[in-house]
Amino acid sequence: MTTNRTADVVIIGGGIAGCAAAYYLAQQGITATIIERDDIAAAASGYNAGGLNPLEGHGWPEPLQDMALQSFRMHRELWESLPAETGIDYHGRLTSILKVALDEDELSDLDDTLATFNRAPEPGFYAERLEREDALSIEPRLCPDVIGGIRAVGNGALDGLEFTQALAAAATGRGASVMSTAALGLRLGNGRVESVVTGEGEVACGALLIAAGPWCRTVEQWLDIAIPVNPLKGQIVRVQPAGPGLDYELIGGGSSMYAKSDGLIWCGSTEEDAGFDLSLTDDAREKILRMAVRLMPSLSDAAVVEQTACLRPVTPDWLPIVGGAPGWDNVYINTGGQKKGILLGPAMGKGIADIIAAGSTDISLAGCDPARFAGRAA
Ligand SMILES: Cc1cc2nc3c(=O)[nH]c(=O)nc-3n(C[C@H](O)[C@H](O)[C@H](O)COP(=O)(O)OP(=O)(O)OC[C@H]3O[C@@H](n4cnc5c(N)ncnc54)[C@H](O)[C@@H]3O)c2cc1C
């Protein structure tokens, strides 16, 4: 097969990890070709809940807190410029979380979020405790069993599909390209990747960026390195409430509800160790809806609009993998965004773009060095 294209950087994967990298590479005058076998954001990057809470999650507060806050600031800058540049409105916005307890067991979780938001390491975040009546006055549709709550202010939200598409559009507007084909293998030479073999011929590259989400394990075999990313399945049920939508993220009784700009409420989500199975299950739908209706009984009248499933890329220590691939001169990895890949996308994308362009970055990538998995069997 002949080499018929060239790119400064070939990126395998058109999710948030690949598109954000292409965007920040383009800002530095480096042309990337994204190889995506499906559509841009066809996997988790297009089906996530779009929550941007930079204060809580696996890997918080250390080592991910600094990266998360950097990324959150980058999101806020991006939503001032990216929609105007691309014409894609992805509804990036500040929002709040209404978190309630339906029984005593859930009260400690409220305390944790209260303390976390009130001790946030930078301004813009706070939380207040709500008595039962306060919570019900904010959301009268809440379950009458609610025993208390908190309101946490300062996090963000967006539409992940459109955000990823906007990054790809801005990157291509600055010279990047997208090939709609699968990466099938690599041509190697002298400790380097010379080209990527695709369904449409070979693409010669100055550097290769692996951003294939939970499918990175296919690529690890081509290079005999370990990229231990595993899929964690998540199903979401989108409903149209009979009344108005939500103005905030609502959490309680095992249910999380995400407010969408079109009035839909996305309820979810499951965490299933199911390999690469993407089937939609009755069990998941019934469980998600049962918990949602318990939290907000009026949702029993809601119309189910869609059920989705996608796979989070999760590493054994739940930390992303961002940096140069051990043992290879021109190979880089950007993956492992776990449940926070949209939040962390700008920081991960700029971090890896800086490393490719200049060998270092001012993004905090603590805990994300690919070398921590060197020596593991691929
Ligand atoms: C239910 C659910 C809810 C979520 N909610 C949130 C949230 O609220 N906030 C948040 O920050 N994060 C959330 N996430 C996490 C977030 O969606 C992911 O971390 C993120 O989208 C991962 O992006 P990625 O680019 O690494 O991978 P992906 O989006 O999976 O993209 C990888 C791409 O690589 C392509 N690919 C793979 N192999 C090849 C190949 N050989 N050739 C060509 N293309 C290839 C795939 O087709 C895919 O498009 C959620 C995830 C799930 C599942």
PDBQT file of the ligand as one rigid body, heavy atoms in Angstrom, charges set to zero:
ROOT
HETATM    1  C1  LIG A 401     -22.633   7.914  30.561  1.00  0.00    +0.000 C 
HETATM    2  C2  LIG A 401     -21.444   8.837  30.559  1.00  0.00    +0.000 A 
HETATM    3  C3  LIG A 401     -21.566  10.102  31.111  1.00  0.00    +0.000 A 
HETATM    4  C4  LIG A 401     -20.465  10.962  31.146  1.00  0.00    +0.000 A 
HETATM    5  N1  LIG A 401     -20.609  12.189  31.706  1.00  0.00    +0.000 NA
HETATM    6  C5  LIG A 401     -19.546  13.034  31.748  1.00  0.00    +0.000 A 
HETATM    7  C6  LIG A 401     -19.687  14.314  32.315  1.00  0.00    +0.000 A 
HETATM    8  O1  LIG A 401     -20.767  14.697  32.771  1.00  0.00    +0.000 OA
HETATM    9  N2  LIG A 401     -18.591  15.118  32.355  1.00  0.00    +0.000 N 
HETATM   10  C7  LIG A 401     -17.379  14.723  31.868  1.00  0.00    +0.000 A 
HETATM   11  O2  LIG A 401     -16.419  15.499  31.956  1.00  0.00    +0.000 OA
HETATM   12  N3  LIG A 401     -17.225  13.495  31.313  1.00  0.00    +0.000 NA
HETATM   13  C8  LIG A 401     -18.274  12.646  31.245  1.00  0.00    +0.000 A 
HETATM   14  N4  LIG A 401     -18.122  11.407  30.706  1.00  0.00    +0.000 N 
HETATM   15  C9  LIG A 401     -16.787  10.965  30.282  1.00  0.00    +0.000 C 
HETATM   16  C10 LIG A 401     -16.412  11.433  28.886  1.00  0.00    +0.000 C 
HETATM   17  O3  LIG A 401     -17.493  11.289  28.018  1.00  0.00    +0.000 OA
HETATM   18  C11 LIG A 401     -15.209  10.624  28.378  1.00  0.00    +0.000 C 
HETATM   19  O4  LIG A 401     -14.161  10.625  29.334  1.00  0.00    +0.000 OA
HETATM   20  C12 LIG A 401     -14.646  11.213  27.098  1.00  0.00    +0.000 C 
HETATM   21  O5  LIG A 401     -15.672  11.467  26.163  1.00  0.00    +0.000 OA
HETATM   22  C13 LIG A 401     -13.602  10.292  26.467  1.00  0.00    +0.000 C 
HETATM   23  O6  LIG A 401     -13.156  10.909  25.293  1.00  0.00    +0.000 OA
HETATM   24  P1  LIG A 401     -12.066  10.221  24.371  1.00  0.00    +0.000 P 
HETATM   25  O7  LIG A 401     -11.839  11.126  23.228  1.00  0.00    +0.000 OA
HETATM   26  O8  LIG A 401     -10.904   9.807  25.195  1.00  0.00    +0.000 OA
HETATM   27  O9  LIG A 401     -12.734   8.853  23.880  1.00  0.00    +0.000 OA
HETATM   28  P2  LIG A 401     -13.962   8.594  22.885  1.00  0.00    +0.000 P 
HETATM   29  O10 LIG A 401     -14.996   9.633  22.981  1.00  0.00    +0.000 OA
HETATM   30  O11 LIG A 401     -14.357   7.180  23.119  1.00  0.00    +0.000 OA
HETATM   31  O12 LIG A 401     -13.299   8.736  21.448  1.00  0.00    +0.000 OA
HETATM   32  C14 LIG A 401     -12.411   7.777  20.933  1.00  0.00    +0.000 C 
HETATM   33  C15 LIG A 401     -12.627   7.730  19.424  1.00  0.00    +0.000 C 
HETATM   34  O13 LIG A 401     -11.611   6.910  18.839  1.00  0.00    +0.000 OA
HETATM   35  C16 LIG A 401     -12.184   6.267  17.721  1.00  0.00    +0.000 C 
HETATM   36  N5  LIG A 401     -11.339   5.120  17.390  1.00  0.00    +0.000 N 
HETATM   37  C17 LIG A 401     -10.983   4.098  18.204  1.00  0.00    +0.000 A 
HETATM   38  N6  LIG A 401     -10.175   3.247  17.557  1.00  0.00    +0.000 NA
HETATM   39  C18 LIG A 401     -10.011   3.739  16.307  1.00  0.00    +0.000 A 
HETATM   40  C19 LIG A 401      -9.293   3.303  15.144  1.00  0.00    +0.000 A 
HETATM   41  N7  LIG A 401      -8.559   2.166  15.157  1.00  0.00    +0.000 N 
HETATM   42  N8  LIG A 401      -9.335   4.048  14.032  1.00  0.00    +0.000 NA
HETATM   43  C20 LIG A 401     -10.073   5.190  13.996  1.00  0.00    +0.000 A 
HETATM   44  N9  LIG A 401     -10.793   5.658  15.064  1.00  0.00    +0.000 NA
HETATM   45  C21 LIG A 401     -10.748   4.934  16.183  1.00  0.00    +0.000 A 
HETATM   46  C22 LIG A 401     -13.577   5.890  18.194  1.00  0.00    +0.000 C 
HETATM   47  O14 LIG A 401     -14.444   5.671  17.106  1.00  0.00    +0.000 OA
HETATM   48  C23 LIG A 401     -13.969   7.112  19.039  1.00  0.00    +0.000 C 
HETATM   49  O15 LIG A 401     -14.709   8.048  18.289  1.00  0.00    +0.000 OA
HETATM   50  C24 LIG A 401     -19.217  10.536  30.620  1.00  0.00    +0.000 A 
HETATM   51  C25 LIG A 401     -19.106   9.288  30.030  1.00  0.00    +0.000 A 
HETATM   52  C26 LIG A 401     -20.196   8.429  29.999  1.00  0.00    +0.000 A 
HETATM   53  C27 LIG A 401     -20.050   7.090  29.346  1.00  0.00    +0.000 C 
ENDROOT
TORSDOF 0
